[in-house]
């Protein structure tokens, strides 16, 4: 049997790869001999993916609602994947930072423009029927979205605007978590008592949130930006990418979500309450909570008019 130079070189690299982890190359090559060729459906796990949509009603438009939110969660996972690469890059360059951040922004751009799928893709009458079977679940309970926020900026920028003066970097993580802006949507404004929506959310994810807060305390996107050389922090393409991401996530995407909610929840055919019972209008609107990841990159006028609808 004749082996050409290219094949010999590949076999040598394979041999070095397995020797580096104390494995026998011959064993792995024999395993390859008996393995089946990969197929698209095995690689993508199509059958498993297409069996994850379980309706609670017989109304056909509920399937649109389920799949749309599952697509959102897949995109959130893609976003977290890109953010992790930025935060853990050993030698972060402006080019790498900018390129990965624009990937993330494109994912959010896709999310923003996709609201028409749900906004125009469901009959209001059907939604008003199947939504009652969703209570008290809510999109508020998307843990991945909270993870994205935590990985984006310093915690102080996610704290309820009313409590920011009382919290700093020495504040215990659990206390900071209890004063995140989104907590207000799950608490009684008079008693401070947490709703079932919020209690269940924290029961499921509180430990994961605190772990995320600790992990990204010094490596969130804003901290990674601040750690760059001064000349890189003034790079127009990177600054533009940072601002685009901030605006897209905290205004464009949020307003798209809010407007879709208005069509279905605030249509005069129901009680106008969210399935989880949150004060959704104030919780979602950016002008109330002023969710800004990188406030230092915006001028005074822009900050003052943050989230103001024109």
C-alpha positions, 0 to 999 in steps of 0.5 A, a space after each residue: 500500500 502506497 501512502 502519499 505525503 499528505 496522508 502520511 503528514 495527517 497520520 503523523 499529526 493524528 499519532 502526535 495528538 493521541 500520544 499527547 494524551 497517552 492514547 493508542 493511535 491504532 485503537 482510535 483508527 480501528 474505531 474509525 474503521 467501524 464507525 458509521 458516517 455522520 448524517 445531517 439528522 444525527 449531527 443536528 439532532 433533528 428528531 429530538 429538536 422537533 419533539 420539544 414542542 408540547 402544546 397545553 391546548 388544542 389551539 394551533 397558534 400556541 405552536 407558533 408561540 412555543 417555537 418562537 420562544 424556543 428559537 429565542 432561547 437558542 439565540 440566547 445560547 449563541 449569544 452567551 457562547 460568543 460573550 464567553 469567548 470575549 471574556 476568556 480570550 487570553 490576549 484580547 485584541 480590538 479586532 477580535 472584540 469588535 468582531 465577536 461583539 458584532 456577532 452578538 449584535 446581529 443575533 439581537 438584530 435578528 431577535 428584534 426583527 423577528 417580533 413580527 413572527 409572533 406579533 403578526 403570526 398569531 390570532 389575538 383570539 387564540 392567544 387570549 385563550 391559550 395564555 390562561 394555561 400559561 399562568 403563572 409562567 412568563 418570559 420574565 423567567 428566561 434565565 439565559 437572558 439574565 445571564 446575558 445581562 450579567 455578562 455584559 456589564 457591571 452589576 451596578 448598571 443592572 440594579 433598580 435605579 432607586 437603590 443604586 446609591 446604596 450598592 457598590 462593588 463590595 455589596 454581597 452578591 445575594 443582596 445585589 441580586 435581590 435589587 436587580 431591576 427586574 425584581 420589581 416586576 415580581 414584587 408587591 410594591 407596597 409590601 415587598 413580598 415576592 410573587 410566586 413567579 419570582 419565588 419559583 424563578 429564584 428557586 430554580 436559578 438563584 444559585 446559577 445567577 450568583 455563580 454567574 455574577 461572581 464569574 463575570 465580576 471582573 470579565 464582563 464586556 465592560 470590564 474587558 473593554 476597560 482593560 484594553 490599552 487606551 488607544 484601543 478604547 478609542 477605536 471608533 469601530 469598537 466604540 461603535 460596536 459597543 454602542 450598537 450592542 447597548 442600544 440594540 439590547 436595551 432599547 430596540 429589542 426591548 421596545 419590539 418585545 413591548 410593542 408585541 406585548 401591547 398588541 396581545 395583552 393590552 388589546 381590550 379583550 382581557 384584563 391587561 395583566 401579564 401571565 406572571 402578574 408582573 407590572 409589564 409596562 414599567 418592567 419592560 420599558 427602558 425609560 423606567 429602569 434605564 437599562 444601560 450597559 455602557 453609560 460612559 459611552 453615551 453623552 448626557 443628552 443621550 442618557 437623559 433621553 434613553 428609551 424615550 419614544 419619538 
